[in-house]
Amino acid sequence: MAQPLSTLERINRNEDMRRLRELVREHRVKRLCGLPLRLDGTRGEMAEEVERFAQRVRKQIGVS
C-alpha cells in the first residue's frame, strides 16, 4: 500500500538523488512514481514531466 514518507525540499539534482536513494534503501521502496492523469484519463504536461523524472530515478537508483 502506498504511504507518504516525507517531503524533500529541492536542492540540486545530485543531492536530491542521493537523499532519495537513502530513503529507497532505508524503507525498501519498490515503487516510487505514480502517473498524474487528467480527469478524462489522458496524459498531460505533468504526466510527461513525471515520466522523465521516473526515467532518471530508474537509471540512477533502480526503482520506478
Beta strands, then each sheet from edge to edge (+ up, - down):
end
